[in-house]
Amino acid sequence: MTDSAQDQIEQNGFAILAAVFGDDVVDQILSQLSVIMDDRMEHSESIRARSGAVYAARNVLEVFPPAADIWQTPRLLQVIGETLGPDFGLVRVLYFDKPPDRTWTLPWHKDLTITVRRPTGNAAEQFKIRDKAGVPHVDAPLEVLESMLTLRLHLDEVTSENGPLKVVTGSHRSGKRLTLDDGPQKTICVNRGDVLAMRPLVSHSSARSVAGTTRHRRILHFEFSGTLQLPHGLQWYRFIRPVI
């Protein structure tokens, strides 16, 4: 019997959810994204581009409002709810691409920062605030990261050609410590419309796309928290509860 997604996330730190979105939905998302990114590329500090090719965007909920709803499907809601409990909310959305002629690498790391409302008082003194595209970021306490889940919606097929993500199985159990020896490394090759569910404390990296490839690697990256309440006087910058 195949383990449930929740079991895989608990044991390995990640699970691949196949065929969550059909080609028609992916095509619609890509069409909408293309229009918005091209239109706002020169005017938004959230969008990152080189030589006219967008490769990343922060604050996607502001530049691409449909991101607040795309993830609200029964299948994804079930996985998030089973993993985080019933009080979860969406806290951030990012966008990544590896344009064929503007590819890039990602060194081994864990996702340790969260977006918050600008702290005041003791919280401002306790946490080092880093503004990115005008939004305050802090290194999250361990208990916050342990109550989070990321969903990566793949808008392109990912093969060995276009810089697939690599993860270390079980590394979410090592806390914030970056480690590559907790388990075997797995390369995440998926079809368009597949979703990778992973804990932010999983060690992960990716290499450059292969020279000469024509493949993009476009991803919408959704981050969820299991609780609205943050410690030490911190508050989420955004917290969007599901409506279905």
FENZI-V527174 format. One record per residue. N is the residue number from 1. PHI is phi in whole degrees, 0 to 359 (NA if undefined). Layout:
n->{N	N}
phi->{PHI	PHI}
This chain:
n->{1	2	3	4	5	6	7	8	9	10	11	12	13	14	15	16	17	18	19	20	21	22	23	24	25	26	27	28	29	30	31	32	33	34	35	36	37	38	39	40	41	42	43	44	45	46	47	48	49	50	51	52	53	54	55	56	57	58	59	60	61	62	63	64	65	66	67	68	69	70	71	72	73	74	75	76	77	78	79	80	81	82	83	84	85	86	87	88	89	90	91	92	93	94	95	96	97	98	99	100	101	102	103	104	105	106	107	108	109	110	111	112	113	114	115	116	117	118	119	120	121	122	123	124	125	126	127	128	129	130	131	132	133	134	135	136	137	138	139	140	141	142	143	144	145	146	147	148	149	150	151	152	153	154	155	156	157	158	159	160	161	162	163	164	165	166	167	168	169	170	171	172	173	174	175	176	177	178	179	180	181	182	183	184	185	186	187	188	189	190	191	192	193	194	195	196	197	198	199	200	201	202	203	204	205	206	207	208	209	210	211	212	213	214	215	216	217	218	219	220	221	222	223	224	225	226	227	228	229	230	231	232	233	234	235	236	237	238	239	240	241	242	243	244}
phi->{NA	282	298	291	302	298	296	295	296	295	280	259	94	201	206	264	257	278	51	288	236	280	301	294	291	298	301	294	298	298	296	295	299	300	297	292	297	295	289	252	303	276	238	240	287	283	262	252	215	229	51	84	251	286	240	195	209	264	49	297	298	273	271	221	307	303	298	290	241	307	284	276	249	305	295	290	301	295	297	296	297	293	274	253	94	282	258	283	209	280	243	196	227	239	228	228	217	241	303	309	257	222	287	205	247	228	290	301	195	238	274	247	256	228	263	223	290	301	290	229	62	298	296	295	283	282	247	280	270	236	275	232	53	83	246	291	237	223	287	282	301	304	296	288	298	289	255	241	217	251	243	250	274	270	265	223	296	248	235	294	284	246	64	295	290	243	230	258	301	83	288	294	277	264	65	279	292	283	219	245	243	283	183	291	277	234	268	266	255	219	267	298	93	283	234	262	262	211	283	297	274	285	291	210	202	204	263	293	294	291	303	90	291	252	275	278	221	266	221	261	248	254	246	236	241	277	212	286	275	252	282	62	80	283	225	301	293	224	212	250	278	293	246	235}
